[in-house]
Amino acid sequence: MSAAEASDNSFNTGYATKGIRLLDKLEELYKTYGYCLNTLHSYEFDGSAGFAKMQSIMQAFRGGIKEFGGKKVVKLLDYAPGLDGLPKSDVLKFLLEDNCSIVVRPSGTEPKLKTYISVSTENKEAAEKVEAEISKSAEEYLK
C-alpha cells in the first residue's frame, strides 16, 4: 500500500467504518448549526463618470439604511476612518439581524463596486432566498 493510499484509508476510517457518508454528516451539521451561504456580486462603472458614480453610491450606502431584504440593520461598521486597528478603507459592513451581513466596497484594482453577502439559515433553499432578497435590496442603491 502506498503512502497516499494509507492516508486515504486513515481519512475514511472514521465515518466510513461507521457507515456514514460525508454528505450525510454535512447535512447533519447543517441541521445542527444552520446553513451558511457567502456570495460576491460585482458591479462595473467605467471611466471618470463611473468613478464619480461609485463615490456617490458609497455615500448613499452611508445614508442611514435601515434594512436590506427585510433584514434590519443591527449595526453599521464604517472603515473609512480606520476601525479596530485596521487602516482607513472605503469599506462598509452592515450587520443584519438573523446572523446575516453585507459588505460594500470599491475594488482596489478595477472600476467596480463589490458586495459580499453572508447568510445563515436553517437550510440551503432558505439561505438562497434570503441572499437573493438582500442582493436585490442592495442593488437599489447601485443604480
Secondary structure as the mmCIF struct_conf table of DSSP 4:
data_model
#
loop_
_struct_conf.conf_type_id
_struct_conf.id
_struct_conf.beg_label_comp_id
_struct_conf.beg_label_asym_id
_struct_conf.beg_label_seq_id
_struct_conf.end_label_comp_id
_struct_conf.end_label_asym_id
_struct_conf.end_label_seq_id
HELX_RH_AL_P HELX_RH_AL_P1 ALA A 3 ALA A 16
TURN_TY1_P TURN_TY1_P1 THR A 17 GLY A 19
HELX_RH_AL_P HELX_RH_AL_P2 LEU A 22 TYR A 33
STRN STRN1 TYR A 35 GLU A 44
HELX_RH_AL_P HELX_RH_AL_P3 GLY A 47 PHE A 61
TURN_TY1_P TURN_TY1_P2 ARG A 62 GLY A 64
STRN STRN2 GLU A 67 PHE A 68
TURN_TY1_P TURN_TY1_P3 GLY A 69 GLY A 70
STRN STRN3 LYS A 71 ASP A 78
TURN_TY1_P TURN_TY1_P4 ALA A 80 PRO A 81
STRN STRN4 LEU A 83 LEU A 83
TURN_TY1_P TURN_TY1_P5 ASP A 84 GLY A 85
STRN STRN5 LEU A 86 LEU A 86
HELX_LH_PP_P HELX_LH_PP_P1 PRO A 87 LYS A 88
BEND BEND1 ASP A 90 ASP A 90
STRN STRN6 LEU A 92 LEU A 96
TURN_TY1_P TURN_TY1_P6 GLU A 97 ASN A 99
STRN STRN7 CYS A 100 PRO A 106
BEND BEND2 GLY A 108 PRO A 111
STRN STRN8 LYS A 112 THR A 121
BEND BEND3 GLU A 122 ASN A 123
HELX_RH_AL_P HELX_RH_AL_P4 LYS A 124 GLU A 139
HELX_RH_3T_P HELX_RH_3T_P1 GLU A 140 LEU A 142
#
